[in-house]
Amino acid sequence: MFRATMKSLLARKVRLVLSGLAVVLGVMFVSGAFVLTDTLGRSFDSLFADAYADIDVNVAGKPKLQISEFEGEQLAPPFPATTVETVQAVPGVAGATGMVVTDGARLIGSNGKVVTSFGPPQLGGNWTGESDLVQLREGREPRADDEIVINKGLATAGKVALGDRVGVLTLEPRKDFTIVGIFGYSGDRDSLGGVNEVMFTTPVAQQLMLGESDVFNNVVVTAAAGVPDDELRDSVATALGDDYVVKTGEQLSADAAAGLKEGLSFFNRILLGFAAVALLVGTFLILNTFSIIVAQRTRELALLRAVGASGKQIIGSVVLEAIAVGLIASVLGLAAGIGVGALLAYLFGNLAGGIALAGVGVPAAAVIGAFGVGLVITVVAALLPALRAARIPPIAAMQDAATPDRPLTKVTVAGALVAAIGATLLFLGLGGYAGGSTLAAILGGVLFAFIGVALLTPLISKPVVAALGAIFSGWVPGKLGRLNSGRNPRRTAITAAALMVGIALVTGITVILDSAKSSISGLVEDTVSAELVIAGVQSGPRPPSFDPAVLEEAKAIPGVRLVDGQYADMALVGDERTWVGAVTEPAAMRQIYGATATAGDIDRLTAGQMLISSDTATSQGLSVGSTLPVQFARGESQTYTVTGIYESTPIFGGVTVSADAARNFSVTQPIQAFIQLEPGAQVADVQPRVEALLADSPEVSVADRQAFIEEQTGQLDGLLQMIQILLALAIVIAVLGIINTLALSVLERTRELGLLRAIGLRRSQTMGMITVEAVVISVFGALLGVVVGAGLGAAVVEALRDEGITELVLPWGQMGIFLGLAALIGVVAAVLPAIRAARINVLGAIAHE
């Protein structure tokens, strides 16, 4: 049996390649994700080890508020400069240097725009001299208050050079400096991981980056000879008390790398999610392939049964073939994954500012994932056809026909049950009834829904395929193609289901994002009564900001009725961490944002007072007069009194304080402003004057309300494009499935095609018949995908109604494009099988067994 299986496998090389290619692509995604994160993880380990190599012990202020990687930057509070003297006096300390190191120094490049980093921080600090890590490449250290040194990476990105006069944005509005030095790092590196760095004199750094004089936020400690780092850390920590965080350089390196690896693991999960989609589609392809193989080998397998092969041996033969395909595909997929992982790591390194990549490694998870997934998917997909093969009676060897098509009752009942399970899981997940397993319930629901629909597809394939094929029925090849596509509902359904998954996911996500865009646009149009908006697009951990003086100057422009500047930050309100907003004009709550008071007064707000939404009041049991301690990123905890409660809206809610509290926010400048005009005032007259006020704030611009909406919702378009690119792999696999089905179908119908040719069907008509068959199957799959995707998308939108997505938008134009592309996919998929069918030798085909 082993030799017979191997000969059968090698005799059908094309079949082997087509069925294995789907697994190759899925395994490539899985192994590539692990290779990418492993390579980048080791690269960042090396990067941070270098960055903290000169630090024996580091002292930092204990953060007032813990911030996660996805919420923004962790702010280390400043402490008195006398702390350096305290550290220096600790036994075992050879030296202690006060440091200013914090994010938020944005250099304005030669083009007048802020140099962005797209992820890595933009650090500002005090120049403390050269070291083994840092060396001046040009110029000298800063000596005057208007002098700075910058790293080479920033100089290159900003296209600035030694001696240039440049603007720098910090906690304060733009100030101009002269570049007197450009530095780099050991190993001929221009930056460390793409970080932009601007170094001032110590007094200037303290004022601009920390907001106070005579303070630092880090102390770098050098151990005396023979003093272990751990021992020195404990001694310094004891001397300083609980208000400081004291760590060794090794701990700092590990913590920094761990934070980035957490972000990488999130990215890794995204890639693995798309790999799962690719493998789900690949499962349909492999299942169909082995089903056709078993059907084609009915007589062969029956003869084996007739000469003594047992049912177990027949199952073993089919499973062995699946294992061979899975092994080969896993090896090729792993090799492709290593290449893709290395390429993505290279691209990531360049985008992040030239990270020195560690050597590409192949972690155990990549190997285990590749072979585990590749083998499991292939064997599971082949198991049902294998069981079917074992039931082939020996008498079938004496018949010309393959196994007859079986009733659809069992598969329909199974499909209904699986679809019901999927619907139940989606209801629990989207309705908020799954507790801490919401994501698992939603993903499980989507998976079961797809499988359920796939099982139900044979039931509807005959009438739908007949209706679609009717378009071509006026043409003999078209009529034949329609009949062929409907003659085996199971095969047509499985082939179409592969395309259905990819189209359904793209359609569903498009419905959700288009609904979100429309809802946001409608809410802003209906709720925000402001004609102009000052804002920018965030490209890093810090939101764009601007000089608060712009707000007062804008109020003086003729035609301006009301100007409200907005600040935002994470804070600890009572026992709950939540986002807190600050406004410069409390009256704007009602006049611009349409807030309606439910209790107290929302038109006035002074220091120590807060306004809260009705949802917040209900969830925390608060009322007018309630007091709460509030801890911001800076300063000490303060007690705030609730003076007003307003009706919650999807745009404005939570906790609002007065603008004076923003001095304790992470970003102490306004990040947005809304400008309401007097009746009759023209936007075209006011907007240029506001633009002139923002000349020194290049991170932001002023736009009318419609342009602001388009700018904000445009980010969703970028997200959609990225998802469509990643899901294109699933559609590519589905195309392979159609090619595979048609190619194997041509082999199965060799004699039939020969007879058709013999009675007068021309080559071109044969090719037309195969093409119609492919187009009908493709459009059927796309139609299923559009319907299922729109349904899933609508369910998610309904579940998110309380989150502000109130409008359901069905992208009819894009759905029409998907159907048109499906027809084109069918034409492309039919090319090779159609050519093969047209080239069949008529006499040889008639004699074919």
HUQUIBEL-V180167 format. One record per run of one state. SS is the DSSP state (h for helix, s for strand, l for the rest). FROM is the first residue (numbers start at 1). TO is the last residue. If there is no record, write none. Layout:
SS/FROM/TO
SS/FROM/TO
//
This chain:
l/1/1
h/2/10
l/11/12
h/13/51
l/52/56
s/57/61
l/62/78
s/79/80
l/81/81
h/82/88
l/89/92
s/93/99
l/100/100
s/101/103
l/104/105
s/106/108
l/109/113
s/114/114
l/115/121
s/122/126
l/127/133
s/134/139
l/140/146
s/147/151
h/152/158
l/159/164
s/165/169
l/170/174
s/175/185
l/186/188
s/189/189
l/190/195
s/196/200
l/201/201
h/202/210
l/211/214
s/215/216
l/217/217
s/218/223
l/224/228
h/229/240
l/241/243
s/244/248
h/249/296
l/297/297
h/298/306
l/307/310
h/311/351
l/352/363
h/364/390
l/391/393
h/394/398
l/399/408
h/409/430
l/431/434
h/435/472
l/473/475
h/476/486
l/487/488
h/489/527
l/528/531
s/532/535
l/536/545
s/546/546
l/547/548
h/549/555
l/556/559
s/560/573
l/574/575
s/576/583
l/584/587
h/588/591
l/592/596
s/597/600
l/601/608
s/609/613
h/614/620
l/621/626
s/627/631
l/632/637
s/638/646
l/647/654
s/655/658
h/659/664
l/665/669
s/670/670
l/671/671
s/672/677
l/678/682
h/683/693
l/694/700
s/701/704
h/705/748
l/749/749
h/750/758
l/759/762
h/763/799
l/800/800
h/801/803
l/804/811
h/812/838
l/839/841
h/842/846
l/847/849
//
